[in-house]
């Protein structure tokens, strides 16, 4: 995603085509490279449900997505941003779709947006940039202790392990809220099966991670995503412009309370859209299970998303230090994969 450095004062638009929705952020770049958010927009879509059940995007999902993108094109035009200059990425759902090339071509023809389908390692790296920037004034969180950065999405769970600020491993697990929900619906299983399924998958993932970094040494547990932000809004003990802090016990209690609610109850009590409420329980449950395997006493929730990571990459342009960080992430992921299959 590295390209020419953007000039100060110029607004930049980033669009993320995710498993559960399409989201836009428009930001202005300050003279010192600081980002100021000018506008945000988002619309739920059925992209993930199509791909994770049938393997491809339906015509209806394509039409729906293109309609959203056309509306975003009109929005950014008001900021003087042409479609060709917007940064548009697609994550796990489009990455896995059999007809992703057809989708990308149709988007280009009908909207002028050029979609970049990012691989999981690049997705991890962009998220790392965003988190690092949000926590740059809190060296104790990333640099003075071992840390786990976790994001539960609709199609995958992204995990990064850091040993005193240095990347040790990066993984993308095929556990996501939409994927899990479709599995449960398709099998007609009881809620007890869901919990056991998540426990088994998280246990397997954590056993793999233990070979790279003992999880009980992880003292900084960093959560990214809408589920975590909702938890922070409800039960955070500390909050500022860049991040919030939730005590471990408070997060566990909140996750358990939400797990006991139906989707209808989540919408009514927590005042979240139906599209978010559907994945809220599974998302928090996955995060809770990972938290319990670490030695962290607090959960840190930065006010960022992958979109801020793209903006930062755009602001900085080619940066040898961050290129080296990404190479280290790729090497860590390759070594982890090799250990999984007992390479020589």
C-alpha positions in Angstrom: 0.0 0.0 0.0 3.0 2.3 0.0 3.0 5.1 -2.6 3.9 8.7 -3.0 3.7 10.8 0.2 0.5 12.9 0.3 0.8 16.7 0.6 -0.2 18.4 3.9 -3.8 19.7 3.9 -5.0 17.4 1.2 -8.0 15.3 2.2 -7.7 11.5 1.6 -10.5 9.0 1.4 -10.2 5.4 2.4 -12.9 2.7 1.8 -12.8 -0.7 3.3 -15.0 -3.5 1.8 -15.3 -5.9 4.7 -17.3 -9.0 5.4 -20.1 -7.3 7.2 -20.1 -3.8 5.6 -18.5 -1.1 3.5 -16.9 1.7 5.5 -15.5 5.1 4.5 -13.3 7.6 6.3 -12.2 11.0 4.9 -9.3 12.6 6.7 -7.1 15.6 6.4 -3.3 15.4 6.6 -1.7 18.0 8.8 1.7 19.5 8.3 3.3 17.2 10.8 1.6 14.1 9.3 -1.2 14.2 11.9 -4.6 12.9 10.7 -7.9 14.8 11.3 -11.1 12.9 10.5 -13.5 15.0 8.4 -16.2 12.4 7.7 -17.2 8.8 8.2 -19.8 6.6 6.7 -20.7 2.9 6.7 -23.3 0.6 5.3 -23.9 -3.1 6.1 -23.8 -5.6 3.3 -24.3 -9.4 2.8 -20.9 -9.9 1.3 -19.6 -12.2 4.0 -22.8 -14.3 4.3 -22.6 -15.0 0.5 -19.0 -15.9 0.4 -18.8 -18.0 3.5 -21.8 -20.1 2.5 -21.5 -20.4 -1.3 -17.9 -19.4 -1.9 -18.8 -16.5 -4.2 -20.7 -13.2 -4.4 -24.3 -13.3 -5.6 -25.5 -10.8 -8.2 -27.6 -9.1 -5.5 -24.6 -8.6 -3.2 -22.6 -7.1 -6.1 -25.4 -4.7 -7.0 -25.9 -3.8 -3.3 -22.2 -3.2 -2.8 -21.8 -1.1 -6.0 -24.8 1.0 -5.0 -23.1 1.8 -1.7 -19.8 2.6 -3.4 -21.6 5.0 -5.9 -23.1 6.8 -2.9 -19.6 7.1 -1.3 -18.2 8.4 -4.6 -20.7 11.2 -4.4 -19.8 11.9 -0.8 -16.1 12.2 -1.4 -16.6 14.4 -4.5 -17.8 17.0 -2.1 -14.3 17.0 -0.6 -12.7 17.3 -4.0 -11.6 13.7 -4.1 -11.9 11.8 -7.4 -12.7 8.1 -7.4 -9.4 7.2 -8.9 -7.6 8.9 -6.0 -9.5 7.1 -3.2 -7.8 4.2 -1.5 -10.1 1.2 -1.6 -9.3 -2.2 0.0 -11.1 -5.5 0.3 -10.4 -8.0 3.1 -11.2 -11.6 3.9 -14.6 -12.1 2.2 -13.6 -10.7 -1.2 -10.2 -12.3 -0.8 -11.9 -15.7 -0.6 -14.6 -15.2 -3.2 -14.3 -17.3 -6.3 -15.6 -14.4 -8.5 -13.5 -11.7 -6.8 -12.0 -10.6 -10.2 -15.5 -10.1 -11.6 -16.4 -8.0 -8.6 -13.3 -5.9 -8.8 -13.8 -5.3 -12.6 -17.4 -4.3 -12.1 -16.6 -1.9 -9.3 -13.9 -0.3 -11.5 -16.3 0.0 -14.5 -19.3 1.4 -12.6 -17.6 3.5 -10.0 -14.1 4.3 -11.1 -12.7 2.9 -7.8 -9.7 0.7 -8.0 -10.0 -2.1 -5.4 -6.9 -3.6 -3.8 -7.6 -7.0 -2.4 -5.2 -7.2 0.5 -3.7 -10.4 1.8 -3.9 -11.3 5.5 -0.2 -10.3 6.2 -0.8 -6.9 4.7 -4.0 -6.5 6.7 -2.1 -7.3 9.8 0.6 -4.8 9.0 -1.8 -2.0 8.3 -3.6 -2.7 11.6 -0.2 -2.7 13.4 0.6 0.8 12.0 -2.8 2.1 13.2 -2.4 0.6 16.7 1.3 1.8 17.0 0.3 5.3 16.1 -2.6 5.4 18.6 -0.4 4.2 21.4 2.8 6.1 20.5 2.6 8.1 23.7 2.2 5.0 25.8 5.5 3.2 25.5 4.7 0.9 28.4 1.9 -0.7 26.4 3.8 -1.8 23.4 7.5 -1.5 24.2 7.9 -2.5 27.8 5.9 -5.7 27.9 4.8 -8.5 25.6 1.6 -7.8 23.8 -1.1 -9.4 21.7 -3.1 -7.3 19.2 -6.4 -9.0 18.3 -9.1 -8.1 15.8 -12.2 -10.3 15.3 -13.7 -9.6 12.0 -16.6 -11.1 10.1 -14.5 -13.7 8.2 -11.2 -14.0 10.2 -9.5 -13.2 13.4 -6.2 -11.3 13.0 -3.5 -11.9 15.7 -0.2 -10.2 16.2 2.3 -11.1 19.0 4.9 -8.6 20.1 7.9 -9.2 22.3 8.7 -5.8 23.8 7.5 -4.0 20.8 9.1 -6.3 18.2 6.8 -8.5 16.0 7.2 -12.2 16.9 4.3 -13.6 14.9 1.3 -12.7 12.9 -1.6 -15.0 12.1 -4.9 -14.9 10.3 -7.4 -17.5 11.6 -10.5 -18.5 9.8 -12.7 -17.7 12.8 -15.0 -14.8 12.3 -18.4 -13.7 13.5 -20.2 -14.1 10.2 -18.5 -17.4 9.4 -19.4 -18.8 12.9 -23.0 -17.6 12.7 -23.5 -19.2 9.3 -22.0 -22.5 10.6 -24.4 -22.5 13.6 -27.4 -21.6 11.4 -26.5 -24.3 8.8 -26.1 -27.0 11.4 -29.1 -26.0 13.5 -26.9 -26.4 16.6 -27.7 -25.2 20.1 -25.8 -22.3 21.7 -23.8 -24.8 23.8 -22.3 -26.1 20.6 -21.2 -22.6 19.6 -19.4 -22.1 22.9 -17.6 -25.5 22.6 -16.8 -24.8 19.0 -15.2 -21.5 19.8 -13.3 -22.9 22.8 -11.8 -25.7 20.7 -10.7 -23.4 18.0 -9.2 -20.8 20.3 -7.5 -23.5 22.3 -5.9 -24.9 19.1 -4.8 -21.4 18.0 -3.4 -20.6 21.5 -1.4 -23.9 21.6 0.2 -22.8 18.3 0.9 -19.3 19.6 2.5 -20.7 22.8 5.4 -22.0 20.6 6.2 -18.4 19.6 5.6 -16.5 22.8 4.4 -17.8 26.2 0.9 -16.3 26.4 1.1 -15.9 30.2 3.9 -13.4 29.6 1.5 -11.2 27.5 0.7 -8.3 29.8 -0.8 -5.9 27.1 -3.9 -7.2 25.5 -5.0 -4.9 22.7 -8.4 -5.3 21.0 -9.4 -3.6 17.8 -12.9 -3.6 16.3 -16.5 -2.5 16.8 -17.2 -5.2 19.5 -14.3 -3.9 21.6 -15.3 -0.3 21.1 -18.8 -1.1 22.3 -17.4 -2.8 25.4 -15.1 0.2 26.0 -18.1 2.6 25.7 -19.9 0.6 28.4 -17.4 -0.5 31.0 -14.0 1.3 30.4 -12.3 2.4 33.5 -10.0 4.9 31.7 -10.6 6.7 28.4 -8.8 9.4 26.3 -8.9 10.5 22.7 -6.6 7.7 21.5 -7.6 4.6 23.5 -9.7 3.2 26.3 -8.8 0.7 29.1 -11.1 -2.0 30.4 -10.3 -4.0 33.5 -10.0 -7.7 32.8 -12.8 -8.8 35.1 -15.1 -6.1 33.7 -14.5 -7.2 30.2 -15.2 -10.8 31.0 -18.5 -9.9 32.8 -19.6 -7.8 29.9 -18.8 -10.5 27.3 -20.8 -13.1 29.4 -23.8 -10.7 29.7 -23.9 -10.1 26.0 -23.5 -13.9 25.3 -26.7 -14.4 27.2 -28.7 -12.0 25.1 -30.6 -12.7 21.9 -29.9 -10.6 18.8 -33.2 -8.8 19.5 -32.2 -8.0 23.1 -28.8 -6.7 21.9 -30.5 -4.3 19.5 -33.0 -3.1 22.2 -30.7 -2.9 25.2 -27.3 -1.9 23.6 -28.8 0.2 20.9 -26.7 -1.2 18.1 -27.8 -2.0 14.5 -29.1 -5.5 13.7 -26.1 -6.0 11.4 -23.7 -5.4 14.4 -25.8 -7.2 17.0 -25.7 -10.5 15.0 -22.0 -10.9 15.5 -21.6 -9.1 18.9 -21.9 -12.2 21.1 -19.5 -14.5 19.1 -17.0 -11.6 18.7 -16.8 -10.9 22.4 -16.7 -14.6 23.2 -13.7 -15.1 21.0 -12.0 -12.1 22.5 -12.8 -13.3 26.0 -11.3 -16.8 25.3 -8.1 -15.3 24.0 -7.8 -12.9 27.0 -8.1 -15.7 29.5 -5.1 -17.4 28.0 -2.9 -14.3 28.6 -1.5 -12.7 31.7 -3.0 -9.4 30.9 -5.0 -7.6 33.7 -6.4 -4.9 31.4 -7.7 -4.7 27.9 -6.6 -1.7 25.8 -8.9 -0.6 23.0 -7.4 1.9 20.5 -9.7 4.2 18.6 -8.5 2.9 15.3 -9.3 0.6 12.4 -7.4 -0.7 9.3 -8.6 2.4 7.5 -6.3 4.6 9.8 -3.5 2.2 8.9 -4.0 2.9 5.2 -4.0 6.6 5.9 -0.8 6.4 7.8 0.9 4.4 5.1 -0.3 7.1 2.6 1.0 9.9 4.8 4.4 8.3 5.3 5.0 7.0 1.9 7.9 4.5 1.5 9.5 4.1 4.9 12.5 1.8 5.3 11.8 1.3 9.0 8.2 0.2 8.4 9.1 -1.9 5.3 11.6 -3.7 7.6 8.8 -4.3 10.1 6.6 -5.8 7.4 9.4 -8.1 6.3 9.8 -9.2 9.9 6.1 -9.9 10.1 6.2 -12.0 6.9 9.2 -13.9 8.1 7.5 -14.5 11.5 4.4 -15.8 9.7 6.4 -18.1 7.4 8.4 -19.5 10.3 5.2 -20.2 12.2 3.7 -22.0 9.2 6.8 -24.0 8.9 6.7 -25.1 12.6 3.1 -26.0 12.2 4.0 -28.5 9.5 7.3 -29.5 11.3 9.6 -28.2 8.6 13.3 -28.9 8.5 
